[in-house]
Amino acid sequence: MKRGKKYQDALKSFDKSKQYDPAEAVAIVKKNATAKFDETIEVHIRTGCDGRHADQQIRGAVVLPHGTGKTVRVLVFAKGAKADEAKAAGADYVGAEELIPKIQNDGWLDFDVVVATPDMMSVVGRLGRVLGPKGLMPNPKAGTVTMDVTKAINDIKAGKIEYRLDKANIIHVPVGKASFSEADLADNFQSLMDAIVKARPSTLKGTYLKNITLTSTMGPGVRVNAASFGL
């Protein structure tokens, strides 16, 4: 794949073979995020886990101290008092069974996170084939299946992100925007890594974090030293 001049220039600004401390990596990635839009800063973590085994699955959520820089649209599946609570807490959309055909048949997906009260999971489960592949299914581990819809909505709006293994056992997570200060990006990155280090499966033998790369939407990836996080 042919890369543009900006990308090639960015590659020359650091050593691709070197593993940098988090603060250095953040500074390099931020400096090289020169697109005309506010690029997202992302972390890609290659793990030594085997997600085919249930005891090596990694899934959780963490609230980034400085948010994600993105306005998140929240859909809540709830009824009665819990639906009223969700509306009062600032949910963008609230509903129940009536949303099934809208999502299933009309392809409506104008939301970024789905929260559900436990009693609504039988309804949400019918949307598994639509929401599952897009990573939108509510999950207790991520705090999106809960009776405390106010806390769930507040956390999500404040910058809560979900992390989990993909099919290649890699975790892909945004930690902010290029417009953030280096200090705020570093704080967000550290908070994410603290959560992922704690999530290490007890059954895992060998290396947990094989490779950590920090990158911007349009820029090259910078390798981060896993030892910085006590590993």
C-alpha positions in Angstrom: 0.0 0.0 0.0 1.5 3.3 -1.1 1.6 5.9 1.6 1.6 9.7 1.2 4.5 12.1 1.9 3.2 13.1 5.3 3.2 9.5 6.4 6.7 8.9 5.0 7.9 12.1 6.8 6.3 10.9 10.0 8.1 7.5 9.7 11.4 9.3 9.6 10.8 11.1 12.8 11.3 8.1 15.1 12.9 4.7 15.2 10.4 2.0 14.1 12.4 -0.8 15.8 12.6 0.9 19.2 10.2 0.5 22.0 9.4 3.8 23.6 8.3 4.8 27.1 4.6 5.8 27.1 5.2 9.6 27.4 7.7 9.5 24.5 5.3 7.4 22.4 2.4 9.8 23.1 4.6 12.8 22.1 5.6 11.2 18.8 2.1 10.1 17.9 0.6 13.5 18.7 3.3 15.4 16.8 2.7 13.2 13.7 -1.1 13.6 13.8 -1.2 16.3 11.1 -4.5 15.5 9.2 -7.0 18.2 8.6 -9.4 16.6 11.1 -8.9 15.8 14.8 -7.4 12.3 14.6 -8.3 9.6 17.1 -5.3 8.3 19.2 -5.6 4.5 19.4 -3.8 1.7 21.3 -3.4 -1.8 19.7 -2.3 -4.5 22.1 -1.3 -8.0 20.9 -1.8 -10.4 23.7 -0.5 -13.9 24.4 -4.1 -15.0 25.3 -6.1 -17.6 23.4 -9.6 -16.2 23.2 -11.0 -19.6 22.1 -10.7 -20.6 25.8 -13.3 -19.0 28.1 -10.8 -18.6 30.9 -8.5 -16.5 28.7 -11.1 -14.1 27.4 -10.5 -10.5 28.3 -13.4 -8.1 28.4 -14.0 -5.1 30.6 -14.4 -1.4 30.7 -12.6 1.6 32.1 -13.5 5.3 32.4 -10.8 7.4 30.9 -10.1 10.4 33.2 -10.1 12.9 30.3 -12.8 11.2 28.2 -12.5 10.1 24.6 -13.2 13.4 22.9 -16.2 11.9 21.2 -19.8 12.5 21.8 -21.3 9.1 22.5 -24.9 8.2 21.7 -26.5 5.9 24.3 -29.4 3.6 23.6 -31.1 2.1 26.8 -33.5 -0.8 26.7 -35.7 -0.4 29.8 -39.3 -0.1 30.9 -41.4 1.8 33.4 -39.5 3.7 36.1 -36.1 2.5 34.7 -37.0 4.0 31.3 -37.8 7.3 33.0 -34.6 7.2 35.0 -32.6 6.6 31.7 -34.2 9.6 30.1 -33.5 11.8 33.1 -29.9 10.6 33.1 -29.4 11.8 29.5 -29.8 8.7 27.4 -30.2 9.6 23.7 -32.7 6.8 23.0 -34.8 4.7 25.4 -37.2 1.9 24.4 -38.2 -1.7 24.6 -39.7 -4.3 22.2 -40.9 -1.5 19.8 -37.2 -0.9 18.8 -36.7 -4.5 17.6 -38.1 -4.0 14.0 -36.5 -0.6 13.7 -33.1 -2.1 14.3 -33.6 -5.5 12.7 -35.6 -4.5 9.6 -34.9 -0.9 9.0 -31.1 -1.1 9.9 -31.3 1.7 12.4 -28.0 1.9 14.2 -27.6 5.6 15.2 -26.1 4.8 18.6 -22.6 3.9 19.9 -23.4 2.0 23.1 -26.3 -0.1 24.2 -27.3 -0.4 27.9 -30.0 -2.8 29.1 -31.6 -3.6 32.4 -31.4 -7.4 33.2 -35.1 -8.0 32.6 -34.7 -6.6 29.0 -32.0 -9.0 27.9 -34.5 -11.5 26.5 -35.6 -8.7 24.2 -32.1 -7.5 23.4 -31.0 -11.1 22.8 -33.3 -11.2 19.7 -31.0 -8.6 18.2 -27.8 -10.7 18.7 -27.2 -11.2 15.0 -27.3 -7.4 14.4 -25.6 -6.0 17.5 -23.1 -8.9 18.2 -20.9 -8.5 15.1 -20.8 -4.7 15.7 -19.7 -5.1 19.3 -22.9 -3.5 20.6 -24.4 -6.2 22.7 -24.8 -5.2 26.3 -22.6 -7.2 28.7 -22.4 -7.4 32.5 -18.6 -7.4 32.5 -18.7 -4.1 30.6 -21.3 -2.7 33.0 -23.9 -2.3 30.3 -26.3 -4.8 31.7 -27.3 -3.2 35.0 -30.2 -1.9 37.1 -28.1 1.3 37.8 -28.8 2.9 34.4 -27.9 6.4 35.8 -24.4 5.3 36.7 -24.0 3.4 33.4 -25.0 6.4 31.3 -22.9 8.9 33.4 -19.8 6.7 33.0 -20.3 6.3 29.3 -20.8 10.0 28.7 -17.8 10.7 30.9 -15.5 8.6 28.7 -16.0 5.0 29.6 -14.6 2.6 26.9 -14.9 -1.1 26.5 -11.9 -3.3 25.8 -11.9 -7.0 24.6 -10.0 -9.4 22.5 -10.8 -9.6 18.8 -10.5 -12.9 16.9 -6.7 -12.4 16.5 -6.4 -11.9 20.3 -5.7 -8.2 19.9 -7.3 -5.4 21.8 -8.0 -2.1 19.9 -9.0 0.9 22.0 -9.2 4.7 21.5 -7.5 6.8 24.3 -8.4 10.3 23.1 -7.9 12.8 20.3 -4.9 14.5 18.8 -6.1 17.8 20.2 -5.7 16.5 23.7 -2.6 17.6 25.6 0.2 15.1 26.0 -0.4 14.8 29.7 -4.1 14.0 29.2 -3.4 11.4 26.6 -0.7 9.8 28.8 -3.2 9.8 31.8 -5.8 8.0 29.6 -3.3 5.6 28.3 -2.1 4.7 31.8 -5.7 4.2 33.1 -6.4 1.8 30.2 -3.2 -0.1 30.8 -3.8 -0.4 34.5 -7.2 -2.0 33.8 -5.7 -4.4 31.2 -2.8 -5.4 33.4 -5.4 -6.3 36.2 -7.4 -8.3 33.7 -4.6 -10.7 33.0 -6.1 -14.2 33.0 -4.7 -16.3 35.9 -4.5 -19.4 33.6 -2.3 -17.7 31.1 1.2 -19.1 30.8 3.9 -17.1 29.1 3.9 -13.5 27.9 0.7 -11.5 28.4 1.3 -8.4 26.4 3.4 -9.2 23.4 3.2 -5.9 21.6 1.8 -2.5 22.4 1.4 0.1 19.6 0.2 3.6 19.8 -1.0 5.3 16.7 -3.3 8.0 15.3 -6.0 7.6 12.6 -3.7 8.5 9.7 -0.2 8.2 11.3 2.3 5.3 11.7 2.3 3.1 14.8 4.9 3.7 17.6 5.9 0.7 19.7 5.5 1.1 23.5 7.7 -0.7 26.0 5.5 -3.2 28.0 8.0 -3.1 30.9 6.7 0.5 31.5 3.6 -1.1 32.9 5.4 -3.5 35.2 5.3 -6.4 32.8 
